[in-house]
């Protein structure tokens, strides 16, 4: 998910949290790379995707993508998002699943 950069070859690009969540709901996403900041006009961020994903894993047993990464220059946001990713995978494993 990135509002400005093109996706690398072989990746699909989403521009905001709504598009990203819609893609995740299909169950076909195996790797997710999130930006935090989506521009001055954006009302959402990579944090919103991670909050949605954590809730879905916790309450519905939704399988998170095997690989979730963050690309952002904001160190504080990166730390927060990396912690959220760790928690998502811990929740998944605590439910008896393997990655």
BALOBA-1460 file (C-alpha; in Angstrom, 3 decimals):
// residues 99
<rec num="1" residu="x" x="0.000" y="0.000" z="0.000"/>
<rec num="2" residu="x" x="1.470" y="3.295" z="-1.066"/>
<rec num="3" residu="x" x="-0.075" y="6.520" z="-2.282"/>
<rec num="4" residu="x" x="2.944" y="7.669" z="-4.287"/>
<rec num="5" residu="x" x="5.345" y="4.871" z="-5.218"/>
<rec num="6" residu="x" x="4.647" y="2.280" z="-7.857"/>
<rec num="7" residu="x" x="4.555" y="-1.341" z="-6.743"/>
<rec num="8" residu="x" x="7.525" y="-3.566" z="-7.595"/>
<rec num="9" residu="x" x="7.117" y="-6.047" z="-10.423"/>
<rec num="10" residu="x" x="4.930" y="-8.924" z="-9.296"/>
<rec num="11" residu="x" x="3.119" y="-6.920" z="-6.610"/>
<rec num="12" residu="x" x="-0.345" y="-5.358" z="-6.746"/>
<rec num="13" residu="x" x="-0.632" y="-1.792" z="-5.531"/>
<rec num="14" residu="x" x="-3.320" y="-0.349" z="-3.331"/>
<rec num="15" residu="x" x="-3.508" y="3.360" z="-2.568"/>
<rec num="16" residu="x" x="-5.277" y="3.479" z="0.793"/>
<rec num="17" residu="x" x="-6.518" y="1.403" z="3.715"/>
<rec num="18" residu="x" x="-9.957" y="0.797" z="2.190"/>
<rec num="19" residu="x" x="-8.501" y="-0.714" z="-0.992"/>
<rec num="20" residu="x" x="-6.001" y="-2.750" z="1.007"/>
<rec num="21" residu="x" x="-8.623" y="-4.170" z="3.361"/>
<rec num="22" residu="x" x="-10.859" y="-5.056" z="0.405"/>
<rec num="23" residu="x" x="-7.938" y="-6.969" z="-1.136"/>
<rec num="24" residu="x" x="-7.187" y="-8.707" z="2.173"/>
<rec num="25" residu="x" x="-10.826" y="-9.808" z="2.467"/>
<rec num="26" residu="x" x="-10.415" y="-11.871" z="-0.698"/>
<rec num="27" residu="x" x="-8.015" y="-14.144" z="1.167"/>
<rec num="28" residu="x" x="-5.547" y="-14.106" z="-1.713"/>
<rec num="29" residu="x" x="-2.923" y="-11.780" z="-0.224"/>
<rec num="30" residu="x" x="0.218" y="-13.693" z="0.806"/>
<rec num="31" residu="x" x="2.524" y="-10.702" z="1.344"/>
<rec num="32" residu="x" x="1.697" y="-7.201" z="2.500"/>
<rec num="33" residu="x" x="3.978" y="-4.162" z="2.454"/>
<rec num="34" residu="x" x="2.532" y="-1.056" z="4.065"/>
<rec num="35" residu="x" x="3.449" y="2.596" z="4.037"/>
<rec num="36" residu="x" x="2.457" y="4.590" z="7.098"/>
<rec num="37" residu="x" x="1.911" y="8.080" z="5.735"/>
<rec num="38" residu="x" x="-0.359" y="8.343" z="2.708"/>
<rec num="39" residu="x" x="-0.163" y="12.037" z="1.929"/>
<rec num="40" residu="x" x="-1.562" y="15.215" z="3.404"/>
<rec num="41" residu="x" x="-5.105" y="14.592" z="2.168"/>
<rec num="42" residu="x" x="-5.293" y="10.995" z="3.405"/>
<rec num="43" residu="x" x="-7.598" y="10.130" z="6.261"/>
<rec num="44" residu="x" x="-6.016" y="6.722" z="6.819"/>
<rec num="45" residu="x" x="-2.636" y="5.056" z="7.121"/>
<rec num="46" residu="x" x="-0.946" y="1.697" z="7.323"/>
<rec num="47" residu="x" x="-1.896" y="1.667" z="11.019"/>
<rec num="48" residu="x" x="-5.560" y="1.432" z="10.035"/>
<rec num="49" residu="x" x="-4.902" y="-1.717" z="8.017"/>
<rec num="50" residu="x" x="-3.020" y="-3.306" z="10.893"/>
<rec num="51" residu="x" x="-5.772" y="-2.448" z="13.394"/>
<rec num="52" residu="x" x="-8.366" y="-4.018" z="11.087"/>
<rec num="53" residu="x" x="-6.202" y="-7.089" z="10.549"/>
<rec num="54" residu="x" x="-5.561" y="-7.557" z="14.280"/>
<rec num="55" residu="x" x="-9.290" y="-7.381" z="15.030"/>
<rec num="56" residu="x" x="-10.118" y="-9.882" z="12.272"/>
<rec num="57" residu="x" x="-7.474" y="-12.331" z="13.478"/>
<rec num="58" residu="x" x="-8.606" y="-11.943" z="17.104"/>
<rec num="59" residu="x" x="-12.358" y="-12.207" z="16.566"/>
<rec num="60" residu="x" x="-12.762" y="-14.265" z="13.391"/>
<rec num="61" residu="x" x="-9.593" y="-16.304" z="13.072"/>
<rec num="62" residu="x" x="-8.768" y="-14.494" z="9.838"/>
<rec num="63" residu="x" x="-5.492" y="-15.748" z="8.400"/>
<rec num="64" residu="x" x="-3.024" y="-12.874" z="8.082"/>
<rec num="65" residu="x" x="-0.626" y="-12.734" z="5.150"/>
<rec num="66" residu="x" x="2.487" y="-14.817" z="5.800"/>
<rec num="67" residu="x" x="4.677" y="-11.786" z="5.224"/>
<rec num="68" residu="x" x="3.795" y="-8.315" z="6.499"/>
<rec num="69" residu="x" x="6.359" y="-5.539" z="6.210"/>
<rec num="70" residu="x" x="6.527" y="-1.775" z="6.531"/>
<rec num="71" residu="x" x="8.244" y="0.823" z="4.394"/>
<rec num="72" residu="x" x="8.205" y="4.246" z="5.993"/>
<rec num="73" residu="x" x="10.743" y="6.879" z="6.846"/>
<rec num="74" residu="x" x="8.913" y="7.645" z="10.099"/>
<rec num="75" residu="x" x="10.890" y="5.738" z="12.747"/>
<rec num="76" residu="x" x="8.231" y="6.105" z="15.441"/>
<rec num="77" residu="x" x="5.527" y="4.805" z="13.098"/>
<rec num="78" residu="x" x="7.758" y="1.922" z="11.994"/>
<rec num="79" residu="x" x="8.297" y="0.772" z="15.582"/>
<rec num="80" residu="x" x="4.567" y="0.964" z="16.319"/>
<rec num="81" residu="x" x="3.654" y="-0.883" z="13.116"/>
<rec num="82" residu="x" x="6.318" y="-3.563" z="13.646"/>
<rec num="83" residu="x" x="4.874" y="-4.182" z="17.121"/>
<rec num="84" residu="x" x="1.383" y="-4.501" z="15.648"/>
<rec num="85" residu="x" x="2.649" y="-7.005" z="13.064"/>
<rec num="86" residu="x" x="4.304" y="-9.071" z="15.781"/>
<rec num="87" residu="x" x="1.070" y="-9.070" z="17.782"/>
<rec num="88" residu="x" x="-0.967" y="-10.173" z="14.754"/>
<rec num="89" residu="x" x="1.299" y="-13.160" z="14.150"/>
<rec num="90" residu="x" x="1.325" y="-14.020" z="17.877"/>
<rec num="91" residu="x" x="-2.486" y="-13.991" z="17.931"/>
<rec num="92" residu="x" x="-2.545" y="-16.289" z="14.900"/>
<rec num="93" residu="x" x="-0.140" y="-18.761" z="16.506"/>
<rec num="94" residu="x" x="-1.968" y="-18.590" z="19.872"/>
<rec num="95" residu="x" x="-5.077" y="-19.819" z="18.070"/>
<rec num="96" residu="x" x="-3.145" y="-22.974" z="17.208"/>
<rec num="97" residu="x" x="-2.235" y="-22.020" z="13.651"/>
<rec num="98" residu="x" x="1.135" y="-22.207" z="12.016"/>
<rec num="99" residu="x" x="2.486" y="-19.607" z="9.652"/>
